[in-house]
Amino acid sequence: ANEAQDADVLVLWLDCDREGENICFEVISTVHPYMRAAAGNLAGAYPDAAGRAYIYRAEFSSLAPADLIAAMANLGHPNLNESLSVDARQCIDLKLGVAFSRFQTKFFRDHFKAQLGKLTVTYGPCQTPTLWFVVHRHDTIVTYVPRPYWNVGVELSIGGGSGGAGANGANGGAGSQTMRLVSIRGDLWTEGESAAVLKATANTTQASVVSVEVGKPMGLPKPLPLNTVALLKAASETLGISPGDAMHHAEKLYLSGYTSYPRTETTKYAEAFDLTGTLAMLAGGADKQPPEWLPQAKVLLDSVASDGAGGAGAGAGAVVLAPRPDGEDVGDHPPITPVKLATEKQCGESWPIYQLICKQCGESW
């Protein structure tokens, strides 16, 4: 209220999602009684409850200076329908939560009174599906019954002085190479079947190539642009950081202006994404000990400089800069990317997450 006194215009800079829209209208209802009445309605402004048009909505996804300037130059309106949808969801969650919490508490007290006592068993519509996955996985582990299996493999010696291919390398000469083959039948589930296959091939000394199939080159595809789920998974698997801690660090980096908004389901870069500016920022190098993604960013930046966008006209050996085509834009926020170069000292405990975001951004092109 104190900040609103003597103010003529209200520009709402809340997160650009449904919850953010809901908070926008909370802010409007709180501050509009204290704002100074403008001489007239402002062009393109959103009206308050009294019909005075002085409210604007900034739409942005990161705290990068370019994004903030662009948002200020293209102010819009808060979305009342999205705000009302949040109110409706909160009402439904409350009613479902109260009703099912009473039902569960009464049921478990009747059946497990000694263990439960007077404790309340609460129910949350959002958390219950996750609880199902946890319980289902626990039941799968508890009821799992190991089953023995067998597989048959062959080791060949190719080349050498003998000119032949001997089983287990028996006839291999100087310069021979060893090749290990596995059966296309896969695992065998009975010992008798595996013993029969072994007996039929035990005395084989030569092998013939009956057909050749050329498959696709093996290799890991480039990762998709980073969304929230992928960030939390990578932090857990590669850094050993729990999802809760990873999200805490990601939000801290966002609020410090180092990365974009960390809560997103989108895995596709916008057409207007500033690749050159992002790579130039990452290739700047701020530490005496450069992070591992710095050389990669420099290579990509050189490719952009020499071959334009890195598209069809790229020269021989050039790095083609194009993200995976199977990314999805769900319309919430852009993928998580760095927006400002930072040092380990600036990031503090959030440095591993910042490095992960920078590295993933470079690898996704």
C-alpha positions in Angstrom: 0.0 0.0 0.0 2.8 2.4 0.8 4.4 1.8 -2.6 1.1 2.5 -4.3 0.6 6.0 -2.9 1.0 8.8 -5.4 1.5 6.3 -8.2 -0.3 6.9 -11.5 0.4 3.6 -13.3 0.6 0.0 -12.2 2.8 -2.4 -14.3 2.5 -6.0 -13.1 5.7 -8.0 -13.3 4.5 -11.4 -12.0 5.4 -14.9 -13.3 3.7 -15.5 -16.7 1.6 -18.5 -15.7 -1.8 -19.0 -14.2 -0.7 -18.6 -10.6 1.1 -15.4 -11.7 -2.1 -14.0 -13.2 -4.0 -14.8 -10.0 -1.4 -12.9 -8.0 -1.8 -10.0 -10.5 -5.4 -9.5 -9.4 -4.5 -9.8 -5.8 -2.0 -7.0 -6.3 -4.7 -4.9 -8.1 -7.2 -5.4 -5.4 -4.7 -4.4 -2.7 -3.1 -1.3 -4.2 -5.8 0.3 -6.3 -7.5 2.1 -3.3 -4.2 3.9 -2.6 -3.2 4.9 -6.1 -3.6 8.5 -7.2 -6.4 8.9 -9.7 -5.0 9.7 -13.2 -6.3 12.7 -15.2 -7.8 10.2 -17.7 -7.6 6.7 -18.9 -4.3 5.6 -20.3 -4.1 4.2 -23.8 -4.2 0.4 -24.0 -4.4 0.1 -20.2 -6.5 -2.4 -18.3 -9.3 -0.9 -16.1 -9.7 -1.6 -12.4 -13.0 -2.3 -10.6 -13.9 1.4 -10.8 -13.3 1.6 -14.5 -10.1 3.6 -14.3 -7.6 2.3 -17.0 -4.1 2.5 -15.6 -3.0 -1.2 -15.3 -0.5 -3.0 -17.6 0.9 -6.5 -17.6 4.5 -7.3 -18.5 5.1 -10.7 -20.2 8.6 -12.0 -19.8 10.5 -15.3 -19.1 13.9 -14.2 -17.9 15.6 -11.3 -16.2 18.0 -10.7 -19.1 18.1 -7.0 -19.9 17.0 -7.6 -23.5 13.9 -9.6 -22.4 13.0 -6.9 -19.8 13.3 -4.1 -22.3 11.2 -6.0 -24.8 8.5 -6.8 -22.2 8.3 -3.1 -21.2 8.0 -2.1 -24.8 5.1 -4.5 -25.4 2.9 -4.3 -22.3 -0.4 -6.1 -22.3 -3.3 -6.9 -19.9 -3.6 -9.4 -17.0 -5.8 -12.4 -17.9 -8.9 -12.5 -15.7 -10.0 -16.0 -17.0 -6.7 -17.6 -16.0 -6.9 -16.0 -12.6 -10.5 -17.3 -12.1 -9.3 -20.8 -13.1 -6.8 -20.7 -10.3 -9.6 -19.7 -7.9 -11.7 -22.6 -9.1 -8.9 -25.1 -8.8 -8.1 -23.9 -5.2 -11.8 -24.3 -4.3 -11.9 -27.8 -5.7 -8.7 -28.8 -4.1 -9.9 -27.6 -0.7 -13.3 -29.4 -0.9 -11.7 -32.6 -2.2 -9.0 -32.4 0.4 -11.3 -31.9 3.4 -13.8 -34.6 2.3 -11.2 -37.3 1.6 -9.1 -36.4 4.6 -12.1 -37.0 6.8 -12.9 -40.2 5.0 -9.3 -41.5 5.2 -8.8 -40.5 8.8 -12.1 -42.3 9.9 -11.2 -45.4 7.9 -7.7 -45.8 9.2 -8.7 -45.0 12.8 -11.3 -47.8 12.6 -8.8 -50.3 11.2 -5.4 -49.2 12.6 -6.4 -47.4 15.8 -3.5 -48.8 17.8 -0.9 -47.5 15.3 -2.6 -44.3 14.2 -4.1 -43.0 17.5 -5.5 -39.6 17.0 -3.4 -38.6 14.0 -5.1 -37.2 10.9 -4.4 -38.7 7.5 -4.6 -35.8 5.1 -5.4 -36.1 1.3 -4.0 -33.8 -1.3 -5.3 -34.0 -4.9 -1.9 -32.9 -6.3 0.3 -35.2 -4.3 -1.8 -38.4 -4.4 -0.9 -39.4 -8.0 2.8 -39.2 -7.1 2.1 -41.3 -4.0 0.5 -44.0 -6.3 3.8 -44.2 -8.2 5.8 -44.6 -5.0 3.5 -47.3 -3.7 3.3 -49.1 -7.0 7.1 -49.2 -7.3 7.4 -50.4 -3.7 4.9 -53.2 -4.4 6.8 -54.2 -7.6 10.1 -54.5 -5.7 8.6 -56.4 -2.8 6.7 -58.9 -5.0 9.6 -59.4 -7.5 10.7 -63.0 -8.0 14.1 -63.4 -9.6 14.1 -65.8 -12.6 17.3 -67.4 -13.9 18.3 -67.1 -17.5 21.1 -68.0 -19.9 22.6 -66.5 -23.0 25.0 -67.9 -25.6 27.9 -65.9 -27.1 30.5 -66.7 -29.6 34.1 -65.3 -29.8 35.7 -65.4 -33.3 39.2 -64.6 -34.4 39.2 -62.8 -37.8 42.2 -62.5 -40.1 45.7 -63.7 -39.3 48.0 -66.1 -41.2 45.6 -69.0 -41.3 43.1 -67.1 -43.5 40.2 -68.7 -41.5 38.1 -67.8 -38.6 38.5 -70.1 -35.6 36.1 -70.5 -32.8 37.4 -69.0 -29.6 40.4 -67.8 -31.5 41.8 -71.3 -32.0 43.1 -70.7 -35.5 43.9 -67.0 -35.2 47.3 -66.0 -36.5 49.4 -62.9 -36.1 47.4 -59.7 -36.7 44.1 -61.4 -36.0 41.2 -59.5 -34.5 38.7 -60.8 -32.0 35.0 -60.3 -32.5 32.4 -61.2 -29.9 28.9 -62.1 -31.1 25.6 -62.6 -29.3 22.6 -64.6 -30.4 19.7 -62.7 -31.9 17.4 -65.0 -29.9 18.3 -63.1 -26.8 18.1 -64.6 -23.3 17.2 -68.3 -22.9 14.9 -69.2 -20.0 15.6 -72.9 -19.6 18.9 -74.5 -18.9 18.2 -77.4 -21.3 17.7 -75.1 -24.2 20.9 -73.3 -23.6 22.8 -76.6 -23.2 21.4 -77.8 -26.5 22.6 -74.6 -28.3 26.0 -74.9 -26.7 26.4 -78.6 -27.7 25.4 -77.9 -31.3 28.1 -75.2 -31.6 30.9 -76.4 -29.3 33.0 -78.1 -32.0 32.5 -75.4 -34.7 35.9 -74.1 -36.0 34.7 -71.9 -38.8 31.9 -69.4 -39.4 30.4 -67.9 -42.5 28.8 -64.5 -43.1 25.4 -65.1 -44.6 24.1 -61.6 -44.8 25.2 -58.0 -43.9 22.8 -55.3 -42.6 24.0 -51.8 -42.3 22.4 -50.1 -39.3 22.4 -46.5 -38.2 25.5 -45.2 -36.5 25.4 -45.7 -32.8 25.6 -42.7 -30.5 23.7 -40.6 -28.1 21.4 -38.0 -29.6 21.8 -34.4 -28.5 19.6 -33.6 -25.5 16.4 -31.6 -25.8 16.3 -28.1 -24.5 16.1 -28.2 -20.8 12.8 -28.1 -19.0 12.0 -28.6 -15.3 11.7 -32.4 -15.2 14.9 -32.8 -17.2 16.8 -30.4 -15.0 15.7 -32.2 -11.8 16.5 -35.6 -13.3 20.0 -34.6 -14.5 20.8 -32.9 -11.2 19.8 -36.1 -9.4 21.6 -38.6 -11.7 24.8 -36.6 -12.5 25.3 -34.4 -9.5 23.6 -36.3 -6.7 21.4 -33.3 -5.8 17.9 -34.0 -4.7 15.0 -32.5 -6.7 14.0 -30.2 -3.9 17.5 -28.8 -3.5 18.0 -28.6 -7.3 14.8 -26.5 -7.6 15.9 -24.3 -4.8 19.2 -23.6 -6.5 17.5 -23.1 -9.9 15.1 -20.5 -8.4 18.0 -18.7 -6.7 19.8 -18.5 -10.0 16.7 -17.1 -11.7 16.1 -14.5 -9.0 19.8 -13.5 -9.3 19.4 -12.9 -13.0 21.7 -15.7 -14.1 19.2 -18.1 -15.7 15.7 -18.1 -17.2 12.5 -19.1 -15.3 13.1 -22.7 -14.0 9.4 -23.9 -14.0 8.6 -24.9 -17.6 7.5 -27.9 -19.5 8.6 -26.6 -22.9 11.5 -28.4 -24.7 11.6 -26.2 -27.9 13.5 -23.0 -28.4 11.5 -20.0 -29.8 12.3 -18.9 -33.3 13.5 -15.6 -31.9 15.9 -17.2 -29.4 19.2 -15.3 -29.4 21.6 -18.1 -30.0 24.6 -15.9 -31.0 24.2 -13.7 -28.0 23.9 -16.7 -25.6 26.9 -18.4 -27.0 28.9 -15.2 -26.9 28.0 -14.8 -23.3 29.0 -18.4 -22.5 32.3 -18.1 -24.4 33.2 -14.9 -22.5 35.0 -16.7 -19.8 35.0 -15.1 -16.3 37.2 -17.4 -14.3 40.9 -18.1 -14.3 39.9 -21.8 -14.4 37.4 -22.0 -17.3 34.4 -24.3 -16.8 34.2 -27.4 -19.0 31.5 -25.9 -21.3 33.6 -22.9 -22.2 35.6 -24.5 -25.1 32.3 -26.0 -26.5 30.6 -22.6 -26.5 33.6 -21.1 -28.4 33.5 -23.8 -31.1 29.7 -23.3 -31.6 30.2 -19.5 -31.7 32.9 -19.8 -34.3 30.6 -22.0 -36.4 27.9 -19.4 -36.2 30.3 -16.7 -37.2 31.7 -18.6 -40.2 28.5 -20.2 -41.5 25.7 -17.9 -40.5 23.0 -19.8 -38.8 24.8 -23.1 -39.4 22.1 -24.3 -41.7 22.1 -25.9 -45.1 24.9 -23.7 -46.5 27.4 -24.7 -43.9 30.8 -25.6 -45.3 32.6 -28.9 -45.0 33.2 -30.0 -41.5 31.1 -27.2 -40.1 29.0 -27.7 -37.0 25.3 -27.6 -38.0 23.5 -25.7 -35.3 20.0 -26.9 -35.1 18.2 -28.3 -32.0 16.3 -31.5 -32.1 13.0 -31.3 -34.1 11.0 -33.3 -31.6 10.9 -30.6 -28.9 7.5 -29.4 -27.8 6.3 -25.9 -27.1 3.5 -26.2 -24.5 3.0 -22.5 -24.3 4.1 -21.8 -20.8 7.8 -20.6 -20.6 10.9 -21.1 -22.8 13.4 -23.8 -21.9 15.8 -23.1 -19.1 18.9 -21.3 -20.4 21.7 -19.1 -19.0 21.0 -15.4 -19.4 24.1 -14.0 -17.7 27.7 -15.1 -17.3 28.5 -15.9 -13.6 31.4 -17.2 -11.6 31.5 -19.9 -9.0 31.9 -17.2 -6.3 28.8 -15.4 -7.5 26.7 -18.6 -7.7 27.9 -20.1 -4.4 26.3 -23.4 -3.7 24.2 -23.1 -6.8 27.3 -23.3 -9.1 26.8 -27.0 -10.1 23.3 -26.3 -11.2 24.4 -23.2 -13.2 27.1 -25.3 -14.9 24.6 -28.0 -15.7 22.3 -25.4 -17.3 25.1 -23.9 -19.4 26.4 -27.3 -20.5 23.0 -28.5 -21.5 22.2 -25.4 -23.4 25.4 -25.8 -25.5 24.8 -29.5 -26.1 21.3 -29.0 -27.3 22.5 -27.3 -30.5 
